[in-house]
């Protein structure tokens, strides 16, 4: 069967511009180009496009997909099996994340007790790699100078590092729980320069914990003041980090941002 650009684009749910770009970079060539310049695609091209979209879904870049699919030994059936395994793994992780959300909702309603570790169930090293890429795009490669490869740690070391991280954030949340009255939100922690009373005391109480946090970051890289300030903003502004910390305490992202600013000012 033969497909025009529009027909194949509609079938796959992509734009005609995407197919033109794939042709331009040599990723997906049409079967033939008519004299009037119209591209025509056949069933093998349709299957190849399916493969491209599967690889993209699994996080591969277009350059990586080109390299993989251009290999002489590329096997479509084996690739589909690998896609299936990868998607099943992702499905299981999403199920764990959904279960974590459900438990957190019940916990907030007071009907399900949770320990702090359960707030992080379902988060994976895949996410950590995604965050690393986003930070590189935002701050450049200099942000990762001296970074320690996470995979250089043993599973036991990784578990201990994760437990230490959870303890730090739980201790910060404990300060908030002791400071904020019922119904109070994060508006008291919008600016370090306007802190006063018990809110200023809470930020000051957080400083020794942030010193532990600072030391903890050395498992990953040497955190200078610029990096620390950037992390404070990232925790508050990035939707994934913000969602994670608000599960621990609704005011934690703003509290950490302001407390980190004070910590950095005193370094």
VEXTI-860821 format. One record per residue: residue number from 0; residue in three letters; x, y, z of N, C-alpha, C in turn. Coordinates in pm, whole numbers. Last residue first. Example, Ala and Ser with C-alpha at 12.3 -4.5 7.8 and 13.67 -1.06 7.14 Angstrom:
// VEXTI-860821
n/res/n.X/n.Y/n.Z/ca.X/ca.Y/ca.Z/c.X/c.Y/c.Z
1/SER/1285/-225/708/1367/-106/714/1290/3/787
0/ALA/1319/-569/780/1230/-450/780/1320/-330/780
This chain:
// VEXTI-860821
n/res/n.X/n.Y/n.Z/ca.X/ca.Y/ca.Z/c.X/c.Y/c.Z
266/UNK/2722/3137/5404/2842/3060/5373/2964/3153/5354
265/UNK/2498/3290/5435/2584/3278/5551/2710/3196/5525
264/UNK/2363/3268/5198/2408/3401/5239/2510/3394/5353
263/UNK/2291/2999/5204/2395/3042/5110/2450/3180/5148
262/UNK/2089/3008/5400/2207/2923/5420/2322/2971/5331
261/UNK/1903/3171/5274/1966/3216/5399/2095/3138/5424
260/UNK/1839/3001/5057/1891/3135/5033/1965/3187/5156
259/UNK/1735/2784/5196/1861/2766/5123/1923/2902/5090
258/UNK/1500/2899/5293/1600/2852/5390/1735/2832/5322
257/UNK/1365/2946/5050/1404/3058/5135/1514/3015/5232
256/UNK/1338/2679/4955/1398/2784/4871/1449/2899/4957
255/UNK/1208/2549/5166/1343/2511/5129/1411/2620/5048
254/UNK/959/2684/5160/1041/2685/5281/1186/2651/5247
253/UNK/862/2615/4908/893/2755/4938/986/2765/5060
252/UNK/840/2326/4945/919/2386/4836/959/2531/4866
251/UNK/674/2288/5187/817/2255/5185/893/2319/5068
250/UNK/406/2318/5225/487/2440/5225/635/2414/5205
249/UNK/300/2056/5225/259/2151/5122/346/2277/5113
248/UNK/529/1790/5258/459/1898/5328/425/2004/5225
247/UNK/539/1572/5084/597/1560/5218/535/1666/5310
246/UNK/422/1669/4857/367/1548/4917/417/1530/5060
245/UNK/588/1875/4792/458/1911/4851/387/1788/4907
244/UNK/802/1734/4679/819/1796/4810/686/1836/4873
243/UNK/690/1640/4434/749/1547/4531/755/1608/4670
242/UNK/611/1876/4307/510/1775/4342/563/1679/4447
241/UNK/863/1996/4273/761/2061/4356/655/1960/4400
240/UNK/985/1819/4096/1040/1837/4230/935/1897/4323
239/UNK/806/1856/3878/827/1724/3937/882/1735/4079
238/UNK/813/2139/3818/688/2071/3857/707/1934/3922
237/UNK/1044/2361/3961/1029/2248/3869/906/2167/3911
236/UNK/1042/2547/4174/983/2583/4046/960/2465/3952
235/UNK/1163/2446/4405/1039/2522/4417/966/2538/4285
234/UNK/1391/2320/4322/1298/2246/4408/1162/2315/4414
233/UNK/1515/2531/4185/1466/2415/4111/1363/2339/4193
232/UNK/1592/2704/4391/1494/2749/4293/1432/2630/4219
231/UNK/1776/2532/4519/1663/2588/4592/1553/2635/4499
230/UNK/1959/2491/4312/1877/2379/4358/1756/2429/4436
229/UNK/2076/2744/4296/2000/2691/4183/1911/2576/4222
228/UNK/2206/2756/4542/2097/2850/4515/2009/2798/4400
227/UNK/2394/2552/4493/2298/2541/4603/2179/2634/4581
226/UNK/2543/2653/4279/2465/2532/4261/2358/2519/4370
225/UNK/2660/2874/4404/2573/2893/4287/2484/2771/4265
224/UNK/2818/2753/4600/2704/2836/4640/2607/2855/4524
223/UNK/2888/2411/4498/2925/2547/4532/2799/2630/4561
222/UNK/2912/2081/4568/2810/2186/4551/2861/2324/4595
221/UNK/3051/1834/4391/3092/1935/4488/3000/2057/4472
220/UNK/2822/1555/4364/2914/1653/4308/2953/1749/4419
219/UNK/2717/1334/4508/2689/1350/4366/2787/1446/4297
218/UNK/2777/1341/4769/2771/1208/4709/2761/1218/4557
217/UNK/2742/1602/4831/2877/1564/4789/2884/1418/4744
216/UNK/2494/1630/4939/2509/1653/4794/2646/1612/4742
215/UNK/2543/1606/5211/2482/1493/5139/2502/1507/4988
214/UNK/2627/1860/5280/2723/1751/5284/2673/1631/5204
213/UNK/2379/1989/5248/2496/2034/5173/2600/1922/5166
212/UNK/2230/1853/5443/2192/1846/5301/2309/1883/5212
211/UNK/2360/1943/5673/2360/1799/5640/2328/1779/5493
210/UNK/2290/2209/5646/2433/2175/5646/2450/2026/5618
209/UNK/2018/2187/5676/2070/2220/5543/2221/2198/5535
208/UNK/2015/2142/5947/1969/2035/5858/2019/2061/5717
207/UNK/2103/2388/6046/2185/2268/6067/2144/2151/5978
206/UNK/1879/2552/5942/2017/2569/5896/2106/2447/5925
205/UNK/1627/2538/6050/1657/2451/5935/1804/2454/5896
204/UNK/1613/2734/6236/1620/2596/6285/1657/2499/6173
203/UNK/1582/2952/6065/1708/2938/6140/1725/2796/6193
202/UNK/1323/2901/5980/1432/2902/5881/1566/2887/5951
201/UNK/1191/2931/6225/1186/2803/6154/1299/2792/6052
200/UNK/1236/3198/6285/1292/3096/6374/1295/2960/6305
199/UNK/1085/3314/6084/1229/3335/6084/1297/3229/6171
198/UNK/843/3230/6184/882/3186/6050/1033/3204/6031
197/UNK/806/3351/6427/825/3206/6427/871/3154/6291
196/UNK/946/3662/6327/877/3580/6425/909/3433/6413
195/UNK/1002/3691/5971/999/3743/6107/929/3642/6198
194/UNK/1118/3769/5646/1093/3670/5750/1092/3737/5888
193/UNK/1178/3919/5427/1058/3955/5502/1024/3855/5611
192/UNK/1395/3817/5294/1410/3950/5354/1291/3991/5439
191/UNK/1315/3581/5178/1402/3574/5296/1410/3708/5368
190/UNK/982/3527/5077/1104/3609/5065/1184/3600/5194
189/UNK/780/3345/5124/799/3393/4988/931/3468/4970
188/UNK/677/3221/5348/815/3191/5308/841/3234/5164
187/UNK/415/3265/5396/508/3327/5490/653/3307/5449
186/UNK/279/3106/5215/294/3249/5183/392/3320/5277
185/UNK/223/2840/5254/363/2876/5229/385/3025/5206
184/UNK/-33/2848/5511/31/2793/5392/172/2848/5376
183/UNK/-251/2750/5777/-144/2835/5726/-75/2767/5607
182/UNK/-422/2549/5861/-472/2646/5764/-367/2740/5711
181/UNK/-279/2519/6176/-373/2462/6080/-428/2573/5990
180/UNK/46/2679/6186/-83/2642/6244/-172/2583/6135
179/UNK/383/2587/6150/262/2637/6088/137/2588/6161
178/UNK/579/2455/6317/573/2601/6303/437/2650/6256
177/UNK/577/2184/6312/581/2246/6444/560/2397/6438
176/UNK/584/2140/6040/470/2090/6115/463/2153/6254
175/UNK/837/2246/5981/715/2311/5932/593/2268/6011
174/UNK/1000/2055/6104/1006/2195/6148/880/2269/6104
173/UNK/933/1833/5949/898/1833/6091/903/1975/6147
172/UNK/1049/1892/5705/904/1892/5715/858/1897/5860
171/UNK/1315/1851/5777/1270/1985/5738/1119/1997/5748
170/UNK/1304/1577/5824/1337/1666/5935/1298/1810/5903
169/UNK/1248/1484/5567/1151/1459/5674/1177/1551/5792
168/UNK/1480/1552/5437/1357/1621/5399/1248/1599/5503
167/UNK/1661/1380/5574/1683/1525/5571/1553/1598/5541
166/UNK/1557/1126/5519/1563/1173/5657/1580/1325/5663
165/UNK/1598/1106/5243/1461/1109/5295/1457/1162/5437
164/UNK/1880/1097/5239/1807/1205/5173/1666/1218/5230
163/UNK/1927/855/5369/1978/980/5427/1905/1100/5369
162/UNK/1813/680/5187/1757/688/5322/1802/818/5390
161/UNK/1986/717/4969/1845/751/4956/1781/769/5093
160/UNK/2221/617/5079/2216/757/5035/2071/803/5024
159/UNK/2147/350/5118/2185/431/5233/2178/580/5199
158/UNK/2100/268/4854/1991/263/4952/2021/351/5072
157/UNK/2359/297/4748/2247/376/4694/2132/382/4794
156/UNK/2496/104/4894/2531/244/4910/2419/335/4860
155/UNK/2370/-126/4794/2364/-96/4938/2396/51/4964
154/UNK/2439/-115/4521/2298/-105/4563/2283/-70/4711
153/UNK/2732/102/4493/2670/-30/4504/2523/-12/4542
152/UNK/2805/364/4258/2772/318/4393/2710/178/4388
151/UNK/2819/432/4000/2944/387/4060/2921/336/4202
150/UNK/2584/539/3916/2599/395/3899/2732/342/3952
149/UNK/2628/809/3946/2541/740/4043/2561/590/4035
148/UNK/2933/960/3911/2839/872/3843/2760/793/3948
147/UNK/2972/1287/4029/3000/1145/4052/2892/1062/3983
146/UNK/3086/1579/3865/2973/1497/3909/3015/1351/3922
145/UNK/3268/1767/3777/3298/1693/3899/3186/1605/3949
144/UNK/3027/1972/3634/3169/1947/3650/3194/1875/3782
143/UNK/2769/2037/3582/2797/1899/3619/2945/1868/3625
142/UNK/2750/2294/3498/2674/2260/3618/2709/2120/3668
141/UNK/2877/2301/3257/2954/2342/3374/2884/2307/3504
140/UNK/2689/2243/3063/2770/2132/3114/2850/2171/3238
139/UNK/2389/2439/3143/2508/2403/3067/2588/2293/3135
138/UNK/2147/2502/3258/2266/2564/3315/2395/2532/3240
137/UNK/1947/2379/3099/1921/2507/3164/2050/2578/3203
136/UNK/2053/2143/3005/1995/2236/2909/1980/2375/2969
135/UNK/2129/2026/3249/2232/2056/3149/2178/2160/3049
134/UNK/1878/1994/3362/1971/2085/3426/2082/2124/3329
133/UNK/1775/1799/3189/1710/1930/3197/1802/2033/3259
132/UNK/1947/1586/3239/1943/1644/3105/1882/1783/3109
131/UNK/1882/1538/3507/2019/1576/3471/2022/1642/3334
130/UNK/1618/1457/3487/1648/1583/3554/1788/1632/3517
129/UNK/1662/1213/3357/1585/1318/3290/1614/1453/3353
128/UNK/1799/1074/3553/1867/1103/3427/1796/1214/3351
127/UNK/1594/1056/3743/1715/1128/3777/1792/1166/3650
126/UNK/1417/894/3604/1380/1032/3632/1503/1115/3665
125/UNK/1565/660/3612/1531/717/3481/1494/865/3498
124/UNK/1567/590/3872/1689/652/3821/1666/711/3682
123/UNK/1234/676/3996/1338/588/3943/1461/665/3902
122/UNK/959/645/4217/1055/731/4148/1179/651/4113
121/UNK/822/454/4361/792/466/4220/885/558/4145
120/UNK/803/620/4670/793/493/4597/753/519/4453
119/UNK/814/838/4833/907/835/4720/896/707/4638
118/UNK/649/806/5045/623/921/4958/707/915/4831
117/UNK/752/598/5189/645/566/5094/614/683/5002
116/UNK/932/715/5366/986/643/5252/878/620/5145
115/UNK/769/816/5572/828/909/5476/881/839/5352
114/UNK/469/617/5607/600/661/5652/663/744/5540
113/UNK/119/683/5651/234/660/5562/362/696/5635
112/UNK/-214/576/5718/-84/622/5770/29/587/5674
111/UNK/-512/688/5598/-407/591/5568/-275/644/5620
110/UNK/-690/887/5653/-741/750/5656/-636/645/5627
109/UNK/-641/1156/5622/-635/1099/5755/-681/956/5767
108/UNK/-615/1276/5385/-751/1270/5439/-757/1207/5577
107/UNK/-351/1227/5340/-391/1365/5363/-532/1373/5419
106/UNK/-371/951/5293/-296/1000/5408/-336/1143/5443
105/UNK/-511/947/5054/-573/889/5173/-504/936/5300
104/UNK/-311/1068/4897/-443/1131/4911/-513/1079/5036
103/UNK/-111/874/4920/-87/1008/4972/-218/1083/4992
102/UNK/-224/655/4792/-194/645/4935/-174/783/4997
101/UNK/-240/761/4530/-361/720/4601/-338/713/4751
100/UNK/35/801/4474/-59/914/4475/-184/879/4555
99/UNK/123/537/4483/178/633/4578/86/755/4588
98/UNK/-18/432/4267/-47/380/4401/6/476/4508
97/UNK/109/575/4065/-35/596/4088/-73/547/4227
96/UNK/366/465/4088/347/607/4112/199/638/4140
95/UNK/313/200/4019/364/230/4153/345/377/4187
94/UNK/231/237/3754/136/180/3851/181/211/3994
93/UNK/468/329/3648/354/420/3655/249/369/3752
92/UNK/616/92/3665/659/209/3743/545/309/3756
91/UNK/473/-68/3491/482/-107/3632/524/11/3718
90/UNK/518/74/3254/382/58/3305/383/22/3453
89/UNK/793/42/3221/740/175/3247/600/167/3306
88/UNK/792/-233/3168/865/-182/3285/814/-43/3322
87/UNK/646/-231/2932/592/-302/3048/659/-255/3176
86/UNK/823/-91/2769/695/-30/2801/629/-99/2920
85/UNK/1035/-276/2754/1057/-142/2807/928/-75/2850
84/UNK/909/-495/2634/967/-509/2768/986/-372/2833
83/UNK/839/-380/2388/736/-433/2476/788/-443/2620
82/UNK/1089/-321/2283/995/-213/2310/889/-259/2410
81/UNK/1186/-581/2255/1252/-490/2347/1162/-372/2382
80/UNK/1009/-674/2060/1014/-741/2190/1080/-651/2294
79/UNK/1078/-503/1850/943/-497/1907/938/-564/2045
78/UNK/1337/-590/1800/1315/-454/1846/1178/-441/1911
77/UNK/1291/-845/1702/1362/-830/1829/1340/-690/1887
76/UNK/1161/-773/1462/1091/-853/1563/1158/-839/1701
75/UNK/1363/-626/1325/1236/-563/1362/1165/-641/1473
74/UNK/1698/-595/1375/1592/-695/1358/1462/-637/1411
73/UNK/2004/-491/1241/1879/-449/1305/1767/-547/1270
72/UNK/2258/-536/1139/2190/-646/1207/2059/-610/1272
71/UNK/2345/-290/1037/2313/-401/945/2234/-513/1012
70/UNK/2197/6/1171/2287/-106/1190/2247/-223/1099
69/UNK/2009/200/1157/2097/187/1041/2195/71/1054
68/UNK/1890/205/1402/1814/147/1291/1897/132/1165
67/UNK/2087/328/1565/2037/192/1593/1975/129/1469
66/UNK/2121/580/1449/2235/490/1463/2189/346/1483
65/UNK/1862/689/1470/1928/674/1339/2039/569/1348
64/UNK/1839/695/1747/1749/609/1668/1808/584/1530
63/UNK/2029/885/1814/2045/748/1862/1960/652/1781
62/UNK/1913/1109/1693/2047/1064/1651/2071/920/1693
61/UNK/1678/1133/1837/1670/1100/1695/1805/1050/1643
60/UNK/1707/966/2160/1714/1084/2073/1706/1039/1927
59/UNK/1481/769/2354/1597/779/2267/1591/908/2185
58/UNK/1255/727/2517/1353/828/2556/1477/839/2469
57/UNK/1051/569/2443/1141/513/2543/1258/606/2574
56/UNK/939/717/2242/861/696/2364/949/646/2477
55/UNK/1133/681/2046/1115/812/2106/1039/801/2237
54/UNK/1088/409/1984/1216/450/2040/1205/587/2108
53/UNK/828/433/1879/853/351/1997/983/393/2064
52/UNK/879/594/1657/794/647/1764/808/566/1892
51/UNK/1037/417/1506/1091/547/1547/1011/602/1665
50/UNK/854/211/1459/974/186/1538/1032/317/1592
49/UNK/672/344/1292/626/291/1421/746/267/1514
48/UNK/837/388/1077/790/503/1153/739/458/1290
47/UNK/860/127/990/980/195/1039/942/318/1121
46/UNK/602/80/902/653/4/1016/778/69/1075
45/UNK/601/261/686/504/277/794/551/204/919
44/UNK/796/148/528/821/281/584/726/308/700
43/UNK/663/-92/458/787/-96/537/821/39/601
42/UNK/441/25/309/420/-40/438/550/-55/519
41/UNK/561/343/168/503/209/160/488/150/301
40/UNK/503/681/61/556/587/159/486/452/144
39/UNK/596/948/-143/510/830/-130/578/729/-37
38/UNK/593/1302/-182/655/1182/-126/552/1070/-115
37/UNK/586/1511/-463/511/1446/-356/583/1320/-312
36/UNK/710/1624/-682/772/1644/-551/700/1577/-436
35/UNK/614/1558/-927/563/1683/-870/618/1710/-730
34/UNK/728/1311/-964/783/1424/-1039/735/1558/-984
33/UNK/754/1156/-634/694/1176/-766/754/1299/-833
32/UNK/973/956/-469/928/1094/-478/880/1117/-620
31/UNK/936/658/-270/970/728/-394/919/872/-384
30/UNK/937/593/-4/965/488/-102/1006/551/-235
29/UNK/1110/837/204/992/785/133/1034/676/34
28/UNK/1310/771/494/1301/811/354/1170/760/294
27/UNK/1386/862/795/1275/791/730/1258/846/589
26/UNK/1636/978/845/1580/881/939/1470/799/875
25/UNK/1753/1185/707/1781/1049/665/1726/942/757
24/UNK/1679/1440/756/1795/1390/833/1827/1245/801
23/UNK/1460/1464/579/1575/1555/567/1699/1501/638
22/UNK/1279/1281/679/1338/1259/546/1466/1340/532
21/UNK/1217/1408/916/1276/1274/921/1341/1238/788
20/UNK/1096/1638/811/1222/1649/885/1292/1514/893
19/UNK/865/1532/697/961/1604/611/1098/1612/680
18/UNK/745/1438/928/789/1342/825/889/1408/730
17/UNK/691/1683/1055/778/1584/1120/832/1485/1017
16/UNK/512/1801/881/643/1864/898/741/1766/962
15/UNK/284/1647/920/359/1632/795/499/1692/804
14/UNK/286/1525/1262/262/1630/1164/335/1599/1034
13/UNK/130/1217/1376/240/1315/1374/207/1421/1270
12/UNK/-38/997/1374/-60/1102/1473/56/1198/1485
11/UNK/-27/803/1183/66/790/1296/44/895/1404
10/UNK/-223/887/1001/-226/750/1053/-143/738/1180
9/UNK/-139/1144/936/-267/1125/1005/-274/987/1070
8/UNK/102/1075/804/104/1162/922/-23/1145/1003
7/UNK/8/926/590/93/861/690/98/944/818
6/UNK/-142/1127/457/-204/1001/500/-123/933/609
5/UNK/52/1324/404/-62/1354/491/-127/1227/543
4/UNK/226/1186/232/275/1241/358/160/1264/454
3/UNK/51/892/112/105/1027/96/158/1072/232
2/UNK/126/548/75/71/655/158/133/789/116
1/UNK/41/231/-60/117/354/-70/45/464/9
0/UNK/84/-119/0/0/0/0/88/124/0
